[in-house]
Amino acid sequence: MTQKTRIEPLPPKRAGLLVGALYRIAKRRLGEVPEPFSVVAQHRRLLVANAVHETMVERASRTLPAGVRELAVFWTARQIGCSWCVDFGSMLQRLDGLDVHRLEDIDEYATSPLFSDDERAAIAYAEAITTDPHTVTDEQVAELRSRFGDAGVVELTYQIGLENMRARMNAALGITEQGFNSGDACRVPWATAEPQFGR
């Protein structure tokens, strides 16, 4: 975790009132300010748009079982190679009370008894979308519809697409794991100092 991001995270002392308030909310909720959040803070309007969007998506995504949704998102992040997303996603699964030890066997999801048929179908869909969305078949979507309904398939597709965006953006900006799941110290330079919000 010694790699630095390609765009410097915006420190709290330069955050201003609105971004400072968002930093406090994130820190209270997660224990640390997520590094993607502090990097995007370099563009305040996009940070606000992203914060509103992520909050709305989180509140709206209630059709699928959390385990199915989170495994599909985790697979997507892992397939793209976003260590930050894998770290954060593992933490979310752990906090939701899901079995994170089975993530070690996710490469064998198709045959492993650790994954349900619903989870296998969602992971296979995530794999197809992330590799090449043109490989998704009518039969695959029909099977997903029979499992999750139309709203569930839309939610699953949206979540996989959103994670593709997050993971690709983080990878491009050099944002790597932050220690959310391991409990390691956050590598954001100002994380251990008491934040000074304002200009």
N, C-alpha and C positions, 0 to 999 in steps of 0.2 A: 504494500500500500504506500509506496514512496513516490509513485508517479503523480505528477501535477496535472491539473486540468489544462486544456489548451486555452481556455478563457478563465481568467481569475475569478473566483467567487467574490461577490460583493460583500465586503466586511460590514458588520452592523453599524460602525461609526459613520459609514457613508450611505447608509440605507435610506435615510429619510423617514418620515413618520409612517406612511402607508406600508412601505416594505418592512420597516421595523416592527410594525404591528403584525404583519404576516409572519415574520421570523419568530416572534413570541408565540403566536398560535402554533406554528409548526413545532417549536421546541417543547411547548407544553404537551402537545399531543404525542410526539415521537421521541422526546428526550434530546434530540439534536435537530438542527436545521438540515434537511436533506441537501446534499451537495448540488444535485441538479437544480433545485429551487434557488440556491444562492448564485449559481452561474446564470440562470435565466434572469435573475434580478438585475443583471446588467442592462436588460431591456424591460423596464418597469411595466409597461403596458402589456407585454406578453406574459410577464409573471402574473399579473392580476387576472388576465384572461385564462391562463393555465390553472390558477388556483380555483377560480370559479368553475371552470370546466371539470376539473378532477373531482371537486366536491359534488357537483351535480351528477356526474357519472357514478360515483360511489353510492350516492343515495338512490339513484334510479336502478342500479343493477341488483335486483332482488328476485329475479325470476329463476335463475339457475341456483342450484346448491353451491354454497361458497367453495367447497372442495373441488368441484368440477371446474368452476370458473378460475380459481387460483392455480390449479394444475395446468390449465391451458395457457394461462398468462406466464407461468413459470417456464413451461416448455419453450414458449416463444422467446423469452429473454435468454434462455440458455442456448437455444439454437442460433440466435444472432451473436451471442458471445458478450452480452452486457453483464459484467460482473457486479455492477451496482444494482441492477434490476434483480439478479439472482439473489444477492444478499438481502435486499429489501423484501423481495417476495417470500423468501424463506422465513424472515421475521414475521411477516403478516400471517403466513400459515401457522407458525408456532403460536402467535398471539390469538389466533382464531381457534386454537385447540386441535388443529389438524396434525396428523402424523408426519413430521418432517423427515423422519429417518427413512421413509420409503422414497424420498427424493433421490437418494443414492442409487436406487434401482430404476430410475425413470427411463433409462435407455432400453430397458426390457419391458416397458409398459404393455406392449402388445401381448406378452405371454405371462407376465408376473401376476401371481395371485394377490399381490398387494394393491392392485388397481381394479376398480369395478368396470363393468362393461360401459357404463355412462362415461366414466373418466377416460377409458381407452378411446372411445369415439371422439371425445372433445380434444384429446391430445393429438390424435391422428388428423383432425381438422386443423388444429393449430400448426401442425407440421406442414400440411399441404398449403395453407395460406401463406405461411412464412417462407417456404421454399419457392413456391410459384403458385399464386392464386388461380392460375388457369388450369391447374391440375385438380381442383375441386370438381367433383362430379355431381350430377343430378342425384344419383343414388346415395352418395354420401350425405347430401343435404336432406334427402327424404328420410334417411335413417335418423339424422339428428332431429328432424321435425317430429318423428314418432317418439323420440325420447324426451325432448324438451319443449315441443310446441314452437309455433312461429316466433313468438316473443323471445323464447329461450335461444333460438338460433340467431336471431338478430342481436341479442345481448352477447352471445358468445363471439359472434363475428366482430362486433364492435370492440369488445375487450381485446381480442387478438390483434385487430388492426391498431388499436391505441397502444398496445404494448410494443408492436412493431415500430411505431413512431418514437415512443420513449426510448427503447433500446437502441435504435439506430442513431438517435440524436445524442444520447449519452456516449455511445461508442465513438461517434465522430468528434465529440468535444473532449474526449479523453477522461471522462468521468468513470472512475472505477469504484470497487466496493468500499463502503464506508464503515463497516463493522457493526451494522445494525443487528444482524443475526448472531454474530459471535460475541457481541458485547465489547469488542475492542474499541479503543478510543477512536473517536472521529478524527479524520485527518484534515478537516477544514482548519486552516491555520489559526483562526480566531476562536475555535470551539471551546477551548479551555479557559479563555479569558472571559470576564464578565462583560456582556455586551453593552455597548454605549450607543443607544439609538438616537437618531437625530442627525442633523447636518453638521 
